[in-house]
Amino acid sequence: MTAELRAAILELALRRGRGKSFCPSEVARALAGNWQRLMPEIRAVAAAMPEIRATRRGVEVDPLTAKGPIRRHLR
């Protein structure tokens, strides 16, 4: 499942392009009806991807410790 998640995250990021962000839940919703259960794994997979960064209110954050909603972007 990790490879599938990584591919889905990268595909969405590339589709949006540089300067645009997406919510990790968009990836989860595209992959599963019960998308909430995927969120911890999506956060972990995306955190390990050097080409993806996480922000909260426009400031880069550690995606594994950030509280509340975060956005993802291509580096």
PDB file as gemmi writes it, atoms N, CA and C in Angstrom:
CRYST1    1.000    1.000    1.000  90.00  90.00  90.00 P 1                      
ATOM      1  N   MET A   1       0.822  -1.209   0.000  1.00  0.00           N  
ATOM      2  CA  MET A   1       0.000   0.000   0.000  1.00  0.00           C  
ATOM      3  C   MET A   1       0.860   1.265   0.000  1.00  0.00           C  
ATOM      4  N   THR A   2       2.044   1.206   0.593  1.00  0.00           N  
ATOM      5  CA  THR A   2       2.902   2.384   0.669  1.00  0.00           C  
ATOM      6  C   THR A   2       3.256   2.915  -0.717  1.00  0.00           C  
ATOM      7  N   ALA A   3       3.599   2.042  -1.646  1.00  0.00           N  
ATOM      8  CA  ALA A   3       3.938   2.479  -3.008  1.00  0.00           C  
ATOM      9  C   ALA A   3       2.733   3.134  -3.680  1.00  0.00           C  
ATOM     10  N   GLU A   4       1.552   2.583  -3.450  1.00  0.00           N  
ATOM     11  CA  GLU A   4       0.334   3.156  -4.026  1.00  0.00           C  
ATOM     12  C   GLU A   4       0.065   4.545  -3.447  1.00  0.00           C  
ATOM     13  N   LEU A   5       0.259   4.698  -2.146  1.00  0.00           N  
ATOM     14  CA  LEU A   5       0.052   6.003  -1.514  1.00  0.00           C  
ATOM     15  C   LEU A   5       1.060   7.014  -2.033  1.00  0.00           C  
ATOM     16  N   ARG A   6       2.328   6.596  -2.105  1.00  0.00           N  
ATOM     17  CA  ARG A   6       3.377   7.487  -2.602  1.00  0.00           C  
ATOM     18  C   ARG A   6       3.047   7.955  -4.020  1.00  0.00           C  
ATOM     19  N   ALA A   7       2.637   7.040  -4.877  1.00  0.00           N  
ATOM     20  CA  ALA A   7       2.290   7.384  -6.253  1.00  0.00           C  
ATOM     21  C   ALA A   7       1.108   8.354  -6.298  1.00  0.00           C  
ATOM     22  N   ALA A   8       0.107   8.125  -5.466  1.00  0.00           N  
ATOM     23  CA  ALA A   8      -1.078   8.995  -5.453  1.00  0.00           C  
ATOM     24  C   ALA A   8      -0.725  10.394  -4.950  1.00  0.00           C  
ATOM     25  N   ILE A   9       0.114  10.485  -3.938  1.00  0.00           N  
ATOM     26  CA  ILE A   9       0.549  11.782  -3.402  1.00  0.00           C  
ATOM     27  C   ILE A   9       1.322  12.548  -4.474  1.00  0.00           C  
ATOM     28  N   LEU A  10       2.273  11.887  -5.098  1.00  0.00           N  
ATOM     29  CA  LEU A  10       3.095  12.541  -6.117  1.00  0.00           C  
ATOM     30  C   LEU A  10       2.257  12.942  -7.333  1.00  0.00           C  
ATOM     31  N   GLU A  11       1.343  12.090  -7.738  1.00  0.00           N  
ATOM     32  CA  GLU A  11       0.481  12.405  -8.885  1.00  0.00           C  
ATOM     33  C   GLU A  11      -0.342  13.668  -8.623  1.00  0.00           C  
ATOM     34  N   LEU A  12      -0.933  13.760  -7.433  1.00  0.00           N  
ATOM     35  CA  LEU A  12      -1.741  14.934  -7.111  1.00  0.00           C  
ATOM     36  C   LEU A  12      -0.865  16.184  -7.039  1.00  0.00           C  
ATOM     37  N   ALA A  13       0.299  16.068  -6.427  1.00  0.00           N  
ATOM     38  CA  ALA A  13       1.208  17.214  -6.330  1.00  0.00           C  
ATOM     39  C   ALA A  13       1.637  17.700  -7.713  1.00  0.00           C  
ATOM     40  N   LEU A  14       1.964  16.781  -8.593  1.00  0.00           N  
ATOM     41  CA  LEU A  14       2.381  17.154  -9.947  1.00  0.00           C  
ATOM     42  C   LEU A  14       1.234  17.756 -10.742  1.00  0.00           C  
ATOM     43  N   ARG A  15       0.039  17.216 -10.553  1.00  0.00           N  
ATOM     44  CA  ARG A  15      -1.142  17.758 -11.234  1.00  0.00           C  
ATOM     45  C   ARG A  15      -1.401  19.198 -10.803  1.00  0.00           C  
ATOM     46  N   ARG A  16      -1.232  19.472  -9.503  1.00  0.00           N  
ATOM     47  CA  ARG A  16      -1.441  20.830  -8.990  1.00  0.00           C  
ATOM     48  C   ARG A  16      -0.313  21.755  -9.445  1.00  0.00           C  
ATOM     49  N   GLY A  17       0.907  21.240  -9.478  1.00  0.00           N  
ATOM     50  CA  GLY A  17       2.054  22.042  -9.888  1.00  0.00           C  
ATOM     51  C   GLY A  17       2.654  22.843  -8.749  1.00  0.00           C  
ATOM     52  N   ARG A  18       3.795  23.429  -9.032  1.00  0.00           N  
ATOM     53  CA  ARG A  18       4.485  24.248  -8.030  1.00  0.00           C  
ATOM     54  C   ARG A  18       3.645  25.475  -7.687  1.00  0.00           C  
ATOM     55  N   GLY A  19       3.694  25.859  -6.439  1.00  0.00           N  
ATOM     56  CA  GLY A  19       2.947  27.019  -6.002  1.00  0.00           C  
ATOM     57  C   GLY A  19       1.513  26.726  -5.603  1.00  0.00           C  
ATOM     58  N   LYS A  20       1.062  25.514  -5.842  1.00  0.00           N  
ATOM     59  CA  LYS A  20      -0.293  25.114  -5.451  1.00  0.00           C  
ATOM     60  C   LYS A  20      -0.179  24.026  -4.389  1.00  0.00           C  
ATOM     61  N   SER A  21      -1.152  23.975  -3.520  1.00  0.00           N  
ATOM     62  CA  SER A  21      -1.121  22.985  -2.447  1.00  0.00           C  
ATOM     63  C   SER A  21      -2.327  22.062  -2.529  1.00  0.00           C  
ATOM     64  N   PHE A  22      -2.282  21.027  -1.698  1.00  0.00           N  
ATOM     65  CA  PHE A  22      -3.425  20.122  -1.592  1.00  0.00           C  
ATOM     66  C   PHE A  22      -3.498  19.608  -0.167  1.00  0.00           C  
ATOM     67  N   CYS A  23      -4.669  19.157   0.200  1.00  0.00           N  
ATOM     68  CA  CYS A  23      -4.883  18.578   1.519  1.00  0.00           C  
ATOM     69  C   CYS A  23      -4.616  17.075   1.426  1.00  0.00           C  
ATOM     70  N   PRO A  24      -3.911  16.503   2.398  1.00  0.00           N  
ATOM     71  CA  PRO A  24      -3.684  15.061   2.366  1.00  0.00           C  
ATOM     72  C   PRO A  24      -4.976  14.246   2.290  1.00  0.00           C  
ATOM     73  N   SER A  25      -6.060  14.798   2.798  1.00  0.00           N  
ATOM     74  CA  SER A  25      -7.328  14.063   2.731  1.00  0.00           C  
ATOM     75  C   SER A  25      -7.817  13.892   1.297  1.00  0.00           C  
ATOM     76  N   GLU A  26      -7.380  14.755   0.383  1.00  0.00           N  
ATOM     77  CA  GLU A  26      -7.761  14.595  -1.024  1.00  0.00           C  
ATOM     78  C   GLU A  26      -7.217  13.283  -1.579  1.00  0.00           C  
ATOM     79  N   VAL A  27      -6.012  12.925  -1.164  1.00  0.00           N  
ATOM     80  CA  VAL A  27      -5.410  11.651  -1.584  1.00  0.00           C  
ATOM     81  C   VAL A  27      -6.227  10.496  -1.010  1.00  0.00           C  
ATOM     82  N   ALA A  28      -6.523  10.589   0.281  1.00  0.00           N  
ATOM     83  CA  ALA A  28      -7.281   9.526   0.944  1.00  0.00           C  
ATOM     84  C   ALA A  28      -8.654   9.345   0.321  1.00  0.00           C  
ATOM     85  N   ARG A  29      -9.336  10.435   0.039  1.00  0.00           N  
ATOM     86  CA  ARG A  29     -10.685  10.366  -0.541  1.00  0.00           C  
ATOM     87  C   ARG A  29     -10.670   9.731  -1.934  1.00  0.00           C  
ATOM     88  N   ALA A  30      -9.578   9.956  -2.674  1.00  0.00           N  
ATOM     89  CA  ALA A  30      -9.471   9.382  -4.017  1.00  0.00           C  
ATOM     90  C   ALA A  30      -9.223   7.875  -3.972  1.00  0.00           C  
ATOM     91  N   LEU A  31      -8.709   7.374  -2.838  1.00  0.00           N  
ATOM     92  CA  LEU A  31      -8.333   5.963  -2.750  1.00  0.00           C  
ATOM     93  C   LEU A  31      -9.320   5.077  -2.013  1.00  0.00           C  
ATOM     94  N   ALA A  32     -10.147   5.655  -1.139  1.00  0.00           N  
ATOM     95  CA  ALA A  32     -11.008   4.803  -0.311  1.00  0.00           C  
ATOM     96  C   ALA A  32     -12.285   5.523   0.100  1.00  0.00           C  
ATOM     97  N   GLY A  33     -13.352   4.756   0.194  1.00  0.00           N  
ATOM     98  CA  GLY A  33     -14.603   5.293   0.704  1.00  0.00           C  
ATOM     99  C   GLY A  33     -14.477   5.645   2.179  1.00  0.00           C  
ATOM    100  N   ASN A  34     -13.825   4.788   2.928  1.00  0.00           N  
ATOM    101  CA  ASN A  34     -13.557   5.028   4.347  1.00  0.00           C  
ATOM    102  C   ASN A  34     -12.183   5.684   4.458  1.00  0.00           C  
ATOM    103  N   TRP A  35     -12.072   6.904   3.942  1.00  0.00           N  
ATOM    104  CA  TRP A  35     -10.786   7.574   3.773  1.00  0.00           C  
ATOM    105  C   TRP A  35     -10.108   7.952   5.083  1.00  0.00           C  
ATOM    106  N   GLN A  36     -10.840   8.157   6.153  1.00  0.00           N  
ATOM    107  CA  GLN A  36     -10.249   8.603   7.420  1.00  0.00           C  
ATOM    108  C   GLN A  36      -9.212   7.613   7.947  1.00  0.00           C  
ATOM    109  N   ARG A  37      -9.439   6.334   7.720  1.00  0.00           N  
ATOM    110  CA  ARG A  37      -8.498   5.330   8.228  1.00  0.00           C  
ATOM    111  C   ARG A  37      -7.142   5.402   7.543  1.00  0.00           C  
ATOM    112  N   LEU A  38      -7.103   5.984   6.338  1.00  0.00           N  
ATOM    113  CA  LEU A  38      -5.845   6.110   5.598  1.00  0.00           C  
ATOM    114  C   LEU A  38      -4.992   7.300   6.034  1.00  0.00           C  
ATOM    115  N   MET A  39      -5.571   8.247   6.731  1.00  0.00           N  
ATOM    116  CA  MET A  39      -4.871   9.489   7.031  1.00  0.00           C  
ATOM    117  C   MET A  39      -3.539   9.307   7.768  1.00  0.00           C  
ATOM    118  N   PRO A  40      -3.449   8.507   8.814  1.00  0.00           N  
ATOM    119  CA  PRO A  40      -2.142   8.356   9.477  1.00  0.00           C  
ATOM    120  C   PRO A  40      -1.060   7.812   8.532  1.00  0.00           C  
ATOM    121  N   GLU A  41      -1.432   6.851   7.701  1.00  0.00           N  
ATOM    122  CA  GLU A  41      -0.456   6.282   6.778  1.00  0.00           C  
ATOM    123  C   GLU A  41      -0.081   7.289   5.689  1.00  0.00           C  
ATOM    124  N   ILE A  42      -1.032   8.046   5.196  1.00  0.00           N  
ATOM    125  CA  ILE A  42      -0.731   9.067   4.194  1.00  0.00           C  
ATOM    126  C   ILE A  42       0.201  10.121   4.767  1.00  0.00           C  
ATOM    127  N   ARG A  43      -0.055  10.546   5.980  1.00  0.00           N  
ATOM    128  CA  ARG A  43       0.841  11.522   6.621  1.00  0.00           C  
ATOM    129  C   ARG A  43       2.253  10.965   6.748  1.00  0.00           C  
ATOM    130  N   ALA A  44       2.373   9.716   7.157  1.00  0.00           N  
ATOM    131  CA  ALA A  44       3.693   9.107   7.332  1.00  0.00           C  
ATOM    132  C   ALA A  44       4.421   8.943   5.995  1.00  0.00           C  
ATOM    133  N   VAL A  45       3.716   8.476   4.984  1.00  0.00           N  
ATOM    134  CA  VAL A  45       4.335   8.285   3.665  1.00  0.00           C  
ATOM    135  C   VAL A  45       4.772   9.629   3.094  1.00  0.00           C  
ATOM    136  N   ALA A  46       3.901  10.624   3.142  1.00  0.00           N  
ATOM    137  CA  ALA A  46       4.239  11.944   2.602  1.00  0.00           C  
ATOM    138  C   ALA A  46       5.406  12.574   3.358  1.00  0.00           C  
ATOM    139  N   ALA A  47       5.476  12.341   4.670  1.00  0.00           N  
ATOM    140  CA  ALA A  47       6.576  12.901   5.473  1.00  0.00           C  
ATOM    141  C   ALA A  47       7.924  12.340   5.040  1.00  0.00           C  
ATOM    142  N   ALA A  48       7.929  11.129   4.503  1.00  0.00           N  
ATOM    143  CA  ALA A  48       9.175  10.494   4.078  1.00  0.00           C  
ATOM    144  C   ALA A  48       9.551  10.852   2.636  1.00  0.00           C  
ATOM    145  N   MET A  49       8.732  11.649   1.979  1.00  0.00           N  
ATOM    146  CA  MET A  49       8.983  12.015   0.580  1.00  0.00           C  
ATOM    147  C   MET A  49       9.726  13.352   0.526  1.00  0.00           C  
ATOM    148  N   PRO A  50      10.988  13.348   0.110  1.00  0.00           N  
ATOM    149  CA  PRO A  50      11.750  14.601   0.093  1.00  0.00           C  
ATOM    150  C   PRO A  50      11.201  15.648  -0.874  1.00  0.00           C  
ATOM    151  N   GLU A  51      10.452  15.226  -1.877  1.00  0.00           N  
ATOM    152  CA  GLU A  51       9.932  16.163  -2.862  1.00  0.00           C  
ATOM    153  C   GLU A  51       8.638  16.851  -2.432  1.00  0.00           C  
ATOM    154  N   ILE A  52       8.109  16.472  -1.268  1.00  0.00           N  
ATOM    155  CA  ILE A  52       6.854  17.033  -0.762  1.00  0.00           C  
ATOM    156  C   ILE A  52       7.113  17.721   0.573  1.00  0.00           C  
ATOM    157  N   ARG A  53       6.592  18.944   0.725  1.00  0.00           N  
ATOM    158  CA  ARG A  53       6.728  19.637   2.011  1.00  0.00           C  
ATOM    159  C   ARG A  53       5.349  19.879   2.601  1.00  0.00           C  
ATOM    160  N   ALA A  54       5.323  20.141   3.884  1.00  0.00           N  
ATOM    161  CA  ALA A  54       4.069  20.375   4.598  1.00  0.00           C  
ATOM    162  C   ALA A  54       4.061  21.795   5.147  1.00  0.00           C  
ATOM    163  N   THR A  55       2.892  22.439   5.070  1.00  0.00           N  
ATOM    164  CA  THR A  55       2.750  23.769   5.647  1.00  0.00           C  
ATOM    165  C   THR A  55       1.455  23.849   6.450  1.00  0.00           C  
ATOM    166  N   ARG A  56       1.472  24.773   7.360  1.00  0.00           N  
ATOM    167  CA  ARG A  56       0.272  25.113   8.134  1.00  0.00           C  
ATOM    168  C   ARG A  56       0.223  26.629   8.164  1.00  0.00           C  
ATOM    169  N   ARG A  57      -0.853  27.191   7.637  1.00  0.00           N  
ATOM    170  CA  ARG A  57      -1.003  28.646   7.537  1.00  0.00           C  
ATOM    171  C   ARG A  57       0.177  29.288   6.822  1.00  0.00           C  
ATOM    172  N   GLY A  58       0.693  28.595   5.803  1.00  0.00           N  
ATOM    173  CA  GLY A  58       1.761  29.132   4.976  1.00  0.00           C  
ATOM    174  C   GLY A  58       3.176  28.967   5.513  1.00  0.00           C  
ATOM    175  N   VAL A  59       3.314  28.374   6.694  1.00  0.00           N  
ATOM    176  CA  VAL A  59       4.626  28.181   7.307  1.00  0.00           C  
ATOM    177  C   VAL A  59       4.973  26.698   7.266  1.00  0.00           C  
ATOM    178  N   GLU A  60       6.198  26.369   6.835  1.00  0.00           N  
ATOM    179  CA  GLU A  60       6.596  24.965   6.774  1.00  0.00           C  
ATOM    180  C   GLU A  60       6.627  24.362   8.180  1.00  0.00           C  
ATOM    181  N   VAL A  61       6.081  23.153   8.306  1.00  0.00           N  
ATOM    182  CA  VAL A  61       5.988  22.465   9.588  1.00  0.00           C  
ATOM    183  C   VAL A  61       6.457  21.020   9.441  1.00  0.00           C  
ATOM    184  N   ASP A  62       6.734  20.404  10.567  1.00  0.00           N  
ATOM    185  CA  ASP A  62       7.026  18.973  10.601  1.00  0.00           C  
ATOM    186  C   ASP A  62       5.679  18.258  10.488  1.00  0.00           C  
ATOM    187  N   PRO A  63       5.478  17.509   9.416  1.00  0.00           N  
ATOM    188  CA  PRO A  63       4.154  16.905   9.209  1.00  0.00           C  
ATOM    189  C   PRO A  63       3.785  15.828  10.222  1.00  0.00           C  
ATOM    190  N   LEU A  64       4.754  15.283  10.914  1.00  0.00           N  
ATOM    191  CA  LEU A  64       4.453  14.233  11.887  1.00  0.00           C  
ATOM    192  C   LEU A  64       4.067  14.780  13.251  1.00  0.00           C  
ATOM    193  N   THR A  65       4.438  16.027  13.529  1.00  0.00           N  
ATOM    194  CA  THR A  65       4.105  16.597  14.831  1.00  0.00           C  
ATOM    195  C   THR A  65       3.117  17.755  14.750  1.00  0.00           C  
ATOM    196  N   ALA A  66       2.852  18.237  13.552  1.00  0.00           N  
ATOM    197  CA  ALA A  66       1.930  19.369  13.389  1.00  0.00           C  
ATOM    198  C   ALA A  66       0.525  18.977  13.843  1.00  0.00           C  
ATOM    199  N   LYS A  67      -0.106  19.875  14.538  1.00  0.00           N  
ATOM    200  CA  LYS A  67      -1.490  19.675  14.985  1.00  0.00           C  
ATOM    201  C   LYS A  67      -2.424  20.421  14.052  1.00  0.00           C  
ATOM    202  N   GLY A  68      -3.564  19.837  13.790  1.00  0.00           N  
ATOM    203  CA  GLY A  68      -4.552  20.479  12.945  1.00  0.00           C  
ATOM    204  C   GLY A  68      -4.281  20.248  11.470  1.00  0.00           C  
ATOM    205  N   PRO A  69      -5.020  20.964  10.626  1.00  0.00           N  
ATOM    206  CA  PRO A  69      -4.907  20.751   9.183  1.00  0.00           C  
ATOM    207  C   PRO A  69      -3.573  21.245   8.640  1.00  0.00           C  
ATOM    208  N   ILE A  70      -3.037  20.490   7.693  1.00  0.00           N  
ATOM    209  CA  ILE A  70      -1.818  20.894   7.006  1.00  0.00           C  
ATOM    210  C   ILE A  70      -2.059  20.786   5.506  1.00  0.00           C  
ATOM    211  N   ARG A  71      -1.230  21.466   4.758  1.00  0.00           N  
ATOM    212  CA  ARG A  71      -1.287  21.417   3.293  1.00  0.00           C  
ATOM    213  C   ARG A  71       0.015  20.817   2.799  1.00  0.00           C  
ATOM    214  N   ARG A  72      -0.019  20.221   1.617  1.00  0.00           N  
ATOM    215  CA  ARG A  72       1.160  19.620   0.999  1.00  0.00           C  
ATOM    216  C   ARG A  72       1.466  20.373  -0.286  1.00  0.00           C  
ATOM    217  N   HIS A  73       2.769  20.456  -0.605  1.00  0.00           N  
ATOM    218  CA  HIS A  73       3.253  21.166  -1.777  1.00  0.00           C  
ATOM    219  C   HIS A  73       4.451  20.426  -2.359  1.00  0.00           C  
ATOM    220  N   LEU A  74       4.682  20.630  -3.663  1.00  0.00           N  
ATOM    221  CA  LEU A  74       5.954  20.208  -4.238  1.00  0.00           C  
ATOM    222  C   LEU A  74       7.036  21.137  -3.715  1.00  0.00           C  
ATOM    223  N   ARG A  75       8.206  20.616  -3.480  1.00  0.00           N  
ATOM    224  CA  ARG A  75       9.337  21.469  -3.096  1.00  0.00           C  
ATOM    225  C   ARG A  75       9.812  22.241  -4.287  1.00  0.00           C  
TER     226      ARG A  75                                                      
END                                                                             
